[in-house]
């Protein structure tokens, strides 16, 4: 990805703690288990911060099935990150690591409220 124009990043709220049958006080362990179960995938990378967490999931046996999620701990919302790059089947671990470096995805997990505001602005644009 270095030296290339970066694909457009979009973020969509896709899942809440309530969707998972959890209350708003559920811990990150419970929330992550819920994400893994709902996505039928394993979390293979996890970076947590006081305000949020960044997850990379893979379906067992399919190394090209990865999804990237940011969890807003205060709001109890998972955001699915999509990159306008025609990788509709998902990402592999090397893709995830390149995307994390190129976009600084950990910063989004440190301040997930920015994703909420951004999604709201995209709806009105």
Rosetta blueprint (number, residue, H / E / L):
1 X L
2 X L
3 X L
4 X L
5 X L
6 X L
7 X L
8 X L
9 X E
10 X E
11 X E
12 X E
13 X E
14 X E
15 X E
16 X E
17 X L
18 X H
19 X H
20 X H
21 X L
22 X L
23 X L
24 X L
25 X L
26 X L
27 X L
28 X H
29 X H
30 X H
31 X H
32 X H
33 X H
34 X H
35 X H
36 X H
37 X H
38 X H
39 X H
40 X L
41 X L
42 X E
43 X E
44 X E
45 X E
46 X E
47 X E
48 X E
49 X L
50 X L
51 X L
52 X E
53 X E
54 X E
55 X E
56 X E
57 X E
58 X E
59 X L
60 X L
61 X L
62 X L
63 X L
64 X L
65 X L
66 X E
67 X E
68 X E
69 X E
70 X E
71 X E
72 X E
73 X L
74 X L
75 X L
76 X L
77 X E
78 X E
79 X E
80 X E
81 X E
82 X E
83 X E
84 X L
85 X L
86 X L
87 X L
88 X L
89 X L
90 X L
91 X E
92 X L
93 X H
94 X H
95 X H
96 X H
97 X H
98 X H
99 X H
100 X H
101 X H
102 X H
103 X H
104 X L
105 X H
106 X H
107 X H
108 X H
109 X H
110 X H
111 X L
112 X L
113 X H
114 X H
115 X H
116 X H
117 X H
118 X H
119 X H
120 X H
121 X H
122 X H
123 X H
124 X H
125 X L
